[in-house]
């Protein structure tokens, strides 16, 4: 079994132009009617899909999916800031417990973070930071990669992380902050910026990711979100569109982008 897996990995690295969706939510209800087909389509183009847990229930589903589609779907456990900000402390504590119980099965702590775009209330923002800090401490204590949701507060998050030395890898999922903060992040070893399918249609994201070295980029869809049009449901296979756009922006081949970003993802998440 081991030999076959190793053999397959060598072949993939050597000849395939496959890629990895490092952040999506295929556990969501939106995929209930045809999840199998979505994963089948993903398998045609991708080598792996990382399903990011959104909260207690979503984390459990992500874990179940990783067992059902073993070796293709991988889970991370988190608690999205916009839903956790109003949750009772018992629920936050339960998420900590759930995370610690499944540490060996999850690739990262996340998505966790802060969202100042959706949350403008001062007290709630402070609560988001308090909750986020709790999760940062778990990543730091147990040396797990930290998968961050940060919106309109990327610099604040960057500064918060300065107090922690034991987080092995840091991923800014769907990065959309300034180029200035991006450069600071890139100065940190093993900190990565994740480029979502938004790069296909957002000029701002194109301008940004044109300046980020491919060696520090991960690719993702954030499915079911961030599809090409508002009415569409995004799906992991569409990560190919982000890879194509990155190739265009960096004026290199699609194969070069997919091989490098896959290598980055395997390194960051240890798969
Ligand atoms: Zn997400």
Boltz pocket constraint, residues with backbone or C-beta under 6 A from the ligand:
constraints:
  - pocket:
      binder: B
      contacts: [[A, 23], [A, 24], [A, 25], [A, 52], [A, 111], [A, 222]]
      max_distance: 6.0
